[in-house]
Amino acid sequence: MCPRHRSDVGQLTPLISTSLLSTYGVIALALLAANAPFISQRLAVLGPRPPHKSLGLRLIELIVAYFLVGAVALGLENNLGQIAPQGWEFYAVTGTMFITLAFPGFVFRYLLKHRD
């Protein structure tokens, strides 16, 4: 191997690790944010506790969480380089994935029997 080739690989390693860390970080954040409306009884996890938190209110929180995670992901993508243009397909897929990530919280809240 030539020395020039080794130095090029060394320069790419921090970029790859930053990219992977950002990717897994956004996925972990999405998993937490998607389940938070169903796990927490408070508004927006830290707000006041209403007497009864309805499914509609939880779905509104889920939509807000989707856009917040999207904003974080957009900021990280902007930090790594140029932002790729996205069509409606991207938002349809990411929205569906976010709803899928929320399934464990939904099961916990509405399908499991809780002891009083």
CNS distance restraints for C-alpha pairs under 8 A (distance, minus, plus):
assign (resid   1 and name CA) (resid   5 and name CA) 6.85 0.50 0.50
assign (resid   1 and name CA) (resid   6 and name CA) 7.40 0.50 0.50
assign (resid   2 and name CA) (resid   6 and name CA) 6.80 0.50 0.50
assign (resid   3 and name CA) (resid   7 and name CA) 6.47 0.50 0.50
assign (resid   4 and name CA) (resid   8 and name CA) 6.53 0.50 0.50
assign (resid   5 and name CA) (resid   9 and name CA) 6.56 0.50 0.50
assign (resid   6 and name CA) (resid  10 and name CA) 6.34 0.50 0.50
assign (resid   7 and name CA) (resid  11 and name CA) 6.35 0.50 0.50
assign (resid   8 and name CA) (resid  12 and name CA) 6.54 0.50 0.50
assign (resid   9 and name CA) (resid  13 and name CA) 6.41 0.50 0.50
assign (resid  10 and name CA) (resid  14 and name CA) 7.75 0.50 0.50
assign (resid  11 and name CA) (resid  15 and name CA) 7.60 0.50 0.50
assign (resid  12 and name CA) (resid  16 and name CA) 6.23 0.50 0.50
assign (resid  13 and name CA) (resid  17 and name CA) 6.19 0.50 0.50
assign (resid  14 and name CA) (resid  18 and name CA) 6.03 0.50 0.50
assign (resid  15 and name CA) (resid  19 and name CA) 6.05 0.50 0.50
assign (resid  16 and name CA) (resid  20 and name CA) 6.10 0.50 0.50
assign (resid  17 and name CA) (resid  21 and name CA) 5.97 0.50 0.50
assign (resid  18 and name CA) (resid  22 and name CA) 6.06 0.50 0.50
assign (resid  19 and name CA) (resid  23 and name CA) 6.15 0.50 0.50
assign (resid  19 and name CA) (resid  80 and name CA) 7.24 0.50 0.50
assign (resid  20 and name CA) (resid  24 and name CA) 6.16 0.50 0.50
assign (resid  21 and name CA) (resid  25 and name CA) 5.84 0.50 0.50
assign (resid  22 and name CA) (resid  26 and name CA) 6.10 0.50 0.50
assign (resid  22 and name CA) (resid  76 and name CA) 6.79 0.50 0.50
assign (resid  23 and name CA) (resid  27 and name CA) 6.36 0.50 0.50
assign (resid  24 and name CA) (resid  28 and name CA) 6.12 0.50 0.50
assign (resid  25 and name CA) (resid  29 and name CA) 6.04 0.50 0.50
assign (resid  26 and name CA) (resid  30 and name CA) 5.98 0.50 0.50
assign (resid  26 and name CA) (resid  69 and name CA) 7.23 0.50 0.50
assign (resid  26 and name CA) (resid  72 and name CA) 7.61 0.50 0.50
assign (resid  26 and name CA) (resid  73 and name CA) 6.26 0.50 0.50
assign (resid  27 and name CA) (resid  31 and name CA) 6.21 0.50 0.50
assign (resid  28 and name CA) (resid  32 and name CA) 6.31 0.50 0.50
assign (resid  29 and name CA) (resid  33 and name CA) 5.96 0.50 0.50
assign (resid  29 and name CA) (resid  69 and name CA) 6.99 0.50 0.50
assign (resid  30 and name CA) (resid  34 and name CA) 5.81 0.50 0.50
assign (resid  30 and name CA) (resid  66 and name CA) 7.58 0.50 0.50
assign (resid  30 and name CA) (resid  69 and name CA) 6.13 0.50 0.50
assign (resid  30 and name CA) (resid  98 and name CA) 6.89 0.50 0.50
assign (resid  30 and name CA) (resid 101 and name CA) 7.49 0.50 0.50
assign (resid  31 and name CA) (resid  35 and name CA) 6.42 0.50 0.50
assign (resid  31 and name CA) (resid  98 and name CA) 7.72 0.50 0.50
assign (resid  31 and name CA) (resid 101 and name CA) 5.62 0.50 0.50
assign (resid  31 and name CA) (resid 102 and name CA) 7.06 0.50 0.50
assign (resid  32 and name CA) (resid  36 and name CA) 6.02 0.50 0.50
assign (resid  33 and name CA) (resid  37 and name CA) 7.57 0.50 0.50
assign (resid  33 and name CA) (resid  62 and name CA) 7.66 0.50 0.50
assign (resid  33 and name CA) (resid  65 and name CA) 5.83 0.50 0.50
assign (resid  33 and name CA) (resid  66 and name CA) 7.65 0.50 0.50
assign (resid  33 and name CA) (resid  69 and name CA) 7.56 0.50 0.50
assign (resid  34 and name CA) (resid  62 and name CA) 6.10 0.50 0.50
assign (resid  34 and name CA) (resid  65 and name CA) 6.75 0.50 0.50
assign (resid  34 and name CA) (resid  66 and name CA) 7.36 0.50 0.50
assign (resid  34 and name CA) (resid  98 and name CA) 6.34 0.50 0.50
assign (resid  34 and name CA) (resid  99 and name CA) 7.10 0.50 0.50
assign (resid  34 and name CA) (resid 101 and name CA) 6.06 0.50 0.50
assign (resid  34 and name CA) (resid 102 and name CA) 4.59 0.50 0.50
assign (resid  34 and name CA) (resid 105 and name CA) 7.80 0.50 0.50
assign (resid  35 and name CA) (resid  39 and name CA) 6.23 0.50 0.50
assign (resid  35 and name CA) (resid 101 and name CA) 7.28 0.50 0.50
assign (resid  35 and name CA) (resid 102 and name CA) 4.85 0.50 0.50
assign (resid  35 and name CA) (resid 103 and name CA) 7.54 0.50 0.50
assign (resid  35 and name CA) (resid 104 and name CA) 6.97 0.50 0.50
assign (resid  35 and name CA) (resid 105 and name CA) 4.69 0.50 0.50
assign (resid  35 and name CA) (resid 106 and name CA) 7.44 0.50 0.50
assign (resid  36 and name CA) (resid  40 and name CA) 5.78 0.50 0.50
assign (resid  36 and name CA) (resid  45 and name CA) 6.73 0.50 0.50
assign (resid  36 and name CA) (resid 105 and name CA) 7.35 0.50 0.50
assign (resid  37 and name CA) (resid  41 and name CA) 7.55 0.50 0.50
assign (resid  37 and name CA) (resid  43 and name CA) 7.88 0.50 0.50
assign (resid  37 and name CA) (resid  44 and name CA) 7.02 0.50 0.50
assign (resid  37 and name CA) (resid  45 and name CA) 7.04 0.50 0.50
assign (resid  37 and name CA) (resid  58 and name CA) 5.31 0.50 0.50
assign (resid  37 and name CA) (resid  59 and name CA) 7.74 0.50 0.50
assign (resid  37 and name CA) (resid  61 and name CA) 6.04 0.50 0.50
assign (resid  37 and name CA) (resid  62 and name CA) 6.33 0.50 0.50
assign (resid  37 and name CA) (resid 105 and name CA) 7.87 0.50 0.50
assign (resid  38 and name CA) (resid  58 and name CA) 6.60 0.50 0.50
assign (resid  38 and name CA) (resid 105 and name CA) 5.11 0.50 0.50
assign (resid  38 and name CA) (resid 106 and name CA) 5.85 0.50 0.50
assign (resid  38 and name CA) (resid 108 and name CA) 7.57 0.50 0.50
assign (resid  38 and name CA) (resid 109 and name CA) 5.86 0.50 0.50
assign (resid  39 and name CA) (resid 105 and name CA) 5.97 0.50 0.50
assign (resid  39 and name CA) (resid 108 and name CA) 7.46 0.50 0.50
assign (resid  39 and name CA) (resid 109 and name CA) 6.78 0.50 0.50
assign (resid  40 and name CA) (resid  45 and name CA) 5.71 0.50 0.50
assign (resid  41 and name CA) (resid  45 and name CA) 7.29 0.50 0.50
assign (resid  41 and name CA) (resid  49 and name CA) 6.26 0.50 0.50
assign (resid  41 and name CA) (resid  50 and name CA) 7.68 0.50 0.50
assign (resid  41 and name CA) (resid  53 and name CA) 6.68 0.50 0.50
assign (resid  42 and name CA) (resid  46 and name CA) 6.16 0.50 0.50
assign (resid  42 and name CA) (resid  47 and name CA) 5.59 0.50 0.50
assign (resid  42 and name CA) (resid  48 and name CA) 5.61 0.50 0.50
assign (resid  42 and name CA) (resid  49 and name CA) 4.37 0.50 0.50
assign (resid  42 and name CA) (resid  50 and name CA) 6.80 0.50 0.50
assign (resid  42 and name CA) (resid  53 and name CA) 7.95 0.50 0.50
assign (resid  43 and name CA) (resid  47 and name CA) 4.72 0.50 0.50
assign (resid  43 and name CA) (resid  48 and name CA) 5.83 0.50 0.50
assign (resid  43 and name CA) (resid  49 and name CA) 6.24 0.50 0.50
assign (resid  43 and name CA) (resid  50 and name CA) 7.37 0.50 0.50
assign (resid  43 and name CA) (resid  61 and name CA) 7.94 0.50 0.50
assign (resid  44 and name CA) (resid  61 and name CA) 6.55 0.50 0.50
assign (resid  53 and name CA) (resid  57 and name CA) 6.41 0.50 0.50
assign (resid  53 and name CA) (resid  58 and name CA) 7.13 0.50 0.50
assign (resid  54 and name CA) (resid  58 and name CA) 6.43 0.50 0.50
assign (resid  55 and name CA) (resid  59 and name CA) 6.16 0.50 0.50
assign (resid  56 and name CA) (resid  60 and name CA) 6.30 0.50 0.50
assign (resid  57 and name CA) (resid  61 and name CA) 6.29 0.50 0.50
assign (resid  58 and name CA) (resid  62 and name CA) 6.16 0.50 0.50
assign (resid  59 and name CA) (resid  63 and name CA) 6.28 0.50 0.50
assign (resid  60 and name CA) (resid  64 and name CA) 6.29 0.50 0.50
assign (resid  61 and name CA) (resid  65 and name CA) 6.05 0.50 0.50
assign (resid  62 and name CA) (resid  66 and name CA) 6.19 0.50 0.50
assign (resid  63 and name CA) (resid  67 and name CA) 6.52 0.50 0.50
assign (resid  64 and name CA) (resid  68 and name CA) 6.25 0.50 0.50
assign (resid  65 and name CA) (resid  69 and name CA) 6.08 0.50 0.50
assign (resid  66 and name CA) (resid  70 and name CA) 6.09 0.50 0.50
assign (resid  66 and name CA) (resid  95 and name CA) 7.34 0.50 0.50
assign (resid  66 and name CA) (resid  98 and name CA) 6.90 0.50 0.50
assign (resid  67 and name CA) (resid  71 and name CA) 6.09 0.50 0.50
assign (resid  68 and name CA) (resid  72 and name CA) 6.36 0.50 0.50
assign (resid  69 and name CA) (resid  73 and name CA) 6.15 0.50 0.50
assign (resid  70 and name CA) (resid  74 and name CA) 6.01 0.50 0.50
assign (resid  71 and name CA) (resid  75 and name CA) 6.16 0.50 0.50
assign (resid  72 and name CA) (resid  76 and name CA) 6.27 0.50 0.50
assign (resid  73 and name CA) (resid  77 and name CA) 6.10 0.50 0.50
assign (resid  74 and name CA) (resid  78 and name CA) 6.06 0.50 0.50
assign (resid  74 and name CA) (resid  83 and name CA) 7.54 0.50 0.50
assign (resid  75 and name CA) (resid  79 and name CA) 6.16 0.50 0.50
assign (resid  76 and name CA) (resid  80 and name CA) 6.29 0.50 0.50
assign (resid  77 and name CA) (resid  81 and name CA) 6.27 0.50 0.50
assign (resid  77 and name CA) (resid  82 and name CA) 7.21 0.50 0.50
assign (resid  77 and name CA) (resid  83 and name CA) 6.05 0.50 0.50
assign (resid  78 and name CA) (resid  82 and name CA) 5.84 0.50 0.50
assign (resid  78 and name CA) (resid  83 and name CA) 5.55 0.50 0.50
assign (resid  86 and name CA) (resid  90 and name CA) 5.93 0.50 0.50
assign (resid  86 and name CA) (resid  91 and name CA) 7.80 0.50 0.50
assign (resid  87 and name CA) (resid  91 and name CA) 7.19 0.50 0.50
assign (resid  88 and name CA) (resid  92 and name CA) 6.19 0.50 0.50
assign (resid  89 and name CA) (resid  93 and name CA) 6.16 0.50 0.50
assign (resid  90 and name CA) (resid  94 and name CA) 6.12 0.50 0.50
assign (resid  91 and name CA) (resid  95 and name CA) 5.78 0.50 0.50
assign (resid  92 and name CA) (resid  96 and name CA) 6.17 0.50 0.50
assign (resid  93 and name CA) (resid  97 and name CA) 6.12 0.50 0.50
assign (resid  94 and name CA) (resid  98 and name CA) 6.04 0.50 0.50
assign (resid  95 and name CA) (resid  99 and name CA) 6.29 0.50 0.50
assign (resid  96 and name CA) (resid 100 and name CA) 6.19 0.50 0.50
assign (resid  97 and name CA) (resid 101 and name CA) 6.16 0.50 0.50
assign (resid  98 and name CA) (resid 102 and name CA) 6.37 0.50 0.50
assign (resid  99 and name CA) (resid 103 and name CA) 6.70 0.50 0.50
assign (resid 102 and name CA) (resid 106 and name CA) 6.35 0.50 0.50
assign (resid 103 and name CA) (resid 107 and name CA) 6.12 0.50 0.50
assign (resid 104 and name CA) (resid 108 and name CA) 6.16 0.50 0.50
assign (resid 105 and name CA) (resid 109 and name CA) 6.16 0.50 0.50
assign (resid 106 and name CA) (resid 110 and name CA) 5.89 0.50 0.50
assign (resid 106 and name CA) (resid 111 and name CA) 7.34 0.50 0.50
assign (resid 107 and name CA) (resid 111 and name CA) 4.80 0.50 0.50
assign (resid 107 and name CA) (resid 112 and name CA) 6.25 0.50 0.50
assign (resid 108 and name CA) (resid 112 and name CA) 5.45 0.50 0.50
